[in-house]
Amino acid sequence: MTRADRLEEIALRGLVRCYNPETRLFRAKLVETPDGIEPVGLSFRYSGMAAIGLCAAARRGLSDPALPLDRILSRLAETALAGCDELDLALVLWAHAVADTGEVPALFAEVERTYRRHVGWYTCMGLSWSLAAVEHVVRLGSEVSARAASLAEAMAADLGHYQHPRTALFAIRHRRVSRKLLDTLVEARVGTFANHSYASYALSLYAARTRDERAAACVRRCVEAVCGGQGERGQWWWMVDTRTGRWVDRYPVYAVHQDAMAPFCLYAARAFTKMEVAAHLRRGLDWLFGENELGESLVDVDRDIIWRAIQRADSLSDGEYGVPENTLRRRRAVGLGLGFLANRWPLTERLVMLRESRSYHLGWVLFAREALLAAESREPTPALRSGR
């Protein structure tokens, strides 16, 4: 069994454990308790990402009777059309576009209206999800495809503004009129792996369809920067100063970055770079399967689960960005241009494994299946490294 096969099997069974048939949504996470692995919480956003993965799996003929996809998609559409956060709306459209359901026109119209109303207020991640969703709509060749193509053009141009011209990394926000001036300044400078990966994925879809050289250049430069900063053991590091490329904090290293987000995002971008991204993806999987700081695989076959992360011992898994208080202080200092003060808040070097699993991670694993197989089928090649 390949590593991709093992991840896919665990992800599908994990989603069965997370599914709540009464709400037709997914529990937020699986956690280790004295009585075993238990599902807790409920998340509409995670349900959207889980549905995207399940729709992609269904197109490959993979499904489970315990996960009635039509009922899940119906529940997501009902809630989204009744009014929800713009990030969640984008995910619901993305899932329905992958499944090519009859709800796509109504969901697209709502995404279009929301974008026109909130231009400038989106986070990089939110805009990336929206562009990805719209690109999947364009590919359907449906009655709204022409409008979707026009909207994608505007979104792609907007998303390019989030990328720093020197480092090619994406910040959390580009611009925002806000009463919270300090937060605005920080978010316009600090970025995370999620920003770079989702933005690269969305712009890759757009560039592949339109042959837009500006979008292709954004992708190429970002991929080279991100892969150049990959850790020696294959880690996809977390939080960065987008103006300098220096890390605010490398940890947590999340499993979802190693086995899902990096694979499907870099695989989509492979046409726009001369780099062999498969080598970087394999190193990321090596880390996940035990070649890491703790010498322990995050893929726990005995418990049938993929643990969430390796993190600093004082991290707050459900806190802001899942990081320690001192990391948040450093983030604020860097965002305000006071990075030289960061050493005032030391970080513990003691690392631990975060023994929980989020349902959205399992959905992204299913969505990344093609990328994982492609990466593992290639011969090893040297990986680009830099000393950032």
N, C-alpha and C positions, 0 to 999 in steps of 0.2 A: 504494500500500500504506500503510495506517495504521501508526502507531507500535505500536499493540497487535498488529497482524498480524505486524510484524517481530519483536517481542519473543517472540511465541508460536512462530514458526518457529525462531528461534535457540534457544529453551529446549528444544523437542522434540529438535532435532538435538544439542544439548549433552548431553541425557540419554542419547541413543544412544551418544555418545562416552564417557560415564561408566559405562555399564552393564557389569557383569561377569557374563557368563552362567554361569560356573562357580559363583559364590556366590549368584547371583540377587539381588545387592545392587548398590548404586551406589558408585563411587569417591567419595572425599571431595571432590575438586576437580580442576579443570583448571588447569595452570600453564604459563607461557611458558618454553620451554627453547630452547637453540640449535638443536635439531632440530625445533622447532615446538611446538604445543600438546599436552601430554601429561597423561593422567589419573594421579593418584597417590592413595594411601591407600584406605581403605574405611570407610564409616560406616553403621552400622545406623540411627542417628537420622536422618541425611540421607536414607537410603533410605525411611524412613517419610514424610517430607515430600514427597519426589519422588513417591511412590506416591499421595499425596493429590492432587497436581496431575494426575498421569496419569489417575486415576479421574475427576476432574472433566472432563478433556479427552475421555475416552472417552464420557462422557455427551453430549458435543457431536458425537460421531462422529469425533473426531481420535485417531489412534493411529499406531503404527509397528510393523511386523512384528518389528523388532529388539528391541522392548520387550514381551515376553510378560507382560501384566499379571496373568493368572491365576497364573503361576508366581511372580511377584514377591510377590503378595499371600499366596500359600501359604507362601512362605519367611518372610515377616514374621510371620504368625500362628503358625507352628511355633515360632519363636524366642521370641516374646512369651509364649506359653502355657507354655513351658518355664521362663520366669523371666527378666525383664529389668528395667531401670530404669523407674520409674513414668512418667517423661516419655516414654520410647520406647513404652511400653505405650499411653499415650493417643494417640499419633500412629498407631499400628497400628490401634486401634479406629476412629479418625477415618477412615482410608483405607477400611477395610472397611465402615463405615457409608455412606460416599459411594457405594461400589460395591454395597452391599446384598448382601453375601455370607452364606453360611450359618455363617460363623465369628463373626458379631456377638454372639449370645447368650453364648458362652464368653468372648469377649474383654471384653464388658461386665461379666460376673460378676467377672472378674479386676480390672478397673478399680474396680468397686464395693468389692470386698474390700480392695484396696490403699488406696483413699481412706479408708475407715473406720479402717484401721490407722495411717495416717500423717497424720491431720488435724493441722494446725499445723506440719508439717514441709515442706510444699510451698513451692516458690518461686512467685512470682506467675505466671511463665511456665508452669510445670508445671501449676498449677491451672487456668490459662486454657485450655491445651490439653485438659485433662481435661474441663472444662465444655463446650468446643466439640465434642469427640467425643461426649459424652453427649447434647448437643442434637441432633446429627445422628442419633443412635440414636432419640431420641424421635420424630423426623419420619418414621421408617420405618413407624410404626404396627404394630410387630411384637409378638411375645409378651412382650418385655421393656420395651416402651415405658412402661408405667405405673411400673415400678420406676425406669426411667431418668428419668422426670419428677420423681419424688421425690428422686432423687440430685441432679439438676440444681438443685433448689430449695436443698438444703443447700450445694452448691458455690457457687452464686451469692451466697448470704448470706455465706459465708466469704470469697469473693473481694472483696466490698465493703470488708472490713476492711483491705485492702492500700492503699486509696486515701486520700491525705491529705485531711482535711476542708477545708483552706484552699486548697491549690493544685490539688486534684482529680487529682494525678499518682499513679501507682502505684509503690510501692517494690518492691524485689526480694523481700522477705519481710515478713510481718506479725508473726509471733512464731515463736520457735524456742528450745527448750531445748538449749543447746549448751555444750560445754566451751570453745569458741572465742568467748568473750564479745565481743572486739573486732570480730570478723567479723560477729557477730550484730547489733551496734549499727550497723555500717556498712550492712549489707544492709537494715536496717529504715528507713534514711533515704534512701539513694541509689537511683535508678531509672534505667532506660534506655528508649529508644524502644520496644524490644521489649516491655517490661512494659506500657506504656500501650496499644500497638496490640493485642496479643493479648488483654488484659483487656477492652478495648472491644469487640472482635469477639465474644468469648464471651458477654459480658453483653448485647450487642445481639441475639444469637440467642435468649437466654433472655427478654429483655424483649419481643421481637416475638411470641413464642409465648404468654407468660403475661400480657402487659400489666401487668407489675409496675412500678409507678411508681418505686419505690426504685432498681431496676436501671436503668430508663430515665434517671433523674436522674444516676446514676453515669456513664453513657455520655455524656450531654449535656455535663456539666461537663468530663469528660476531653477530649472532642473539641474543645471550645472552647479549653481550655488548650493542647492540642497544636498546633492550627491557629494559635492566637495566637502561638505561639513559633516558627513556621516561619521559616526564614531568608529573607533578602531575595531570594535567587536560587532559592528553592524547596527548600532543604535541610531534611531532617528530621534535626535534631540528635540527638546520641547520649546523653550521660550527664548527669543532672541531680540537684540537691538537691531532693527532693520536698517539703521543708518550706518552702523559700524560692522555688523555681522558678528558681534561678540555675544556670547550667551549670557542671558540674565540668569537662567538656571537650566541645566541640561535635563534634570529630572522633574517629574516622573518620565520614564520611558514606557510608553503605553503599548500593549500587545496589539491593539487595533491599528496602530501605525505600522507595525512590523509585518502583519499578516493580511492586511486589508487595504488601508488607505494608501500607503506607499505603493503597493502593487497595482491597484487599479488606476491610480493617478499617474504614476510613472509609465505604466504600460500604454496609457492613452497618449502620452507625450513622446513616445519612442520615435515617432516619425520626424520630430523636430530637433533632434540632437544627434550628434555623431557618437555620443557616449553609449556604451553597452549597459543599459539600465538593469538588465537581468542580473548582472554580477552584484549590483547593490541590493537587489531584492533577495537574492539568495543569502547574502550576508545578514540581512535583516531576519530571515527565517532561521538562520543558524543561531542567532541571538535568542530568538523565541524558544527554540528547542533545546536550549541549555548551554550554549556557548556564551554565557553572560556573566555579569559581575558576581552572581550568587552560585553559579555552576548548577543551576536547577531549571528544568524545563517549565515554562509557563503553560504548556499543553499537558494537562494532568489527565492521563488516560484512565487511571483508576477511578477518579471522580467524574470523568466525562465532562471536563470543563476547561476553558482557556482562561487562566487568571488574568487580571486586568493590567497589572503594571509592576515594574520594579521602581520603588520610590524612596525618598528620604524617610527616615524613621518617624519624623515629626510631621509628616504631610497630613493634610486634612482632605481625605478622599472626597467628601461631599462639600468641601468649602470652595471658595473662589479659585478657579483654575486647578483645583486639586493639589495645591502646593502649600508649603509651610508659611507661617506669618512673615518670616524673614525674607522669603522669596517675593512676597507681595510688596514688602518695603523696598527691596532692591528694584523691583519692577517700576514702582512709583519714582524712585530716584533716577533711573535710566530714562524714563519717559519725559522727565522734566529737564533732561540734559545734565543731571548731577550724578552720573554714573561713578565718578571718582569717590562718592560716598558709600558705594555698595558694600565695601569691606567692613563697614560699621555693623553690618548684620550678617554674621557668619552662618554658614550652612553646615549641618551635620553631615559627616561622611558615612554614617551608618545607614545601610540600605536594607530594605525589607521588601517582601513580595506582598502586593495588595491582593488578598484572596477574595475577590468578587469578580463578577462578570456582567457587563452591561448588555442589554438585549440589542442595542444598536450595533455593537461590535459584531454580534453574530450575523446580523443582516448584511453588514459590509463584507464579511468573510464570504458569504454566498455570492455577493455581487462581484467579488474579486477573483472568482474561480478561474476564469480564462487567463487572467494575468498571472496567477500563481502557477498554473500548468505551463504557460509559456516560459516563465522565468526558470523553472526547474528543468525544462527540457533542453536548455542551452548549455553548451560547453563553458566551463569556467573561464572568465577573462579578468584581467586586472581591473581593480576598481580605482576610480579617481579619488584622491584624498587631498585634503588641505589641512593646514594647522590652525583653523579658526578656533 
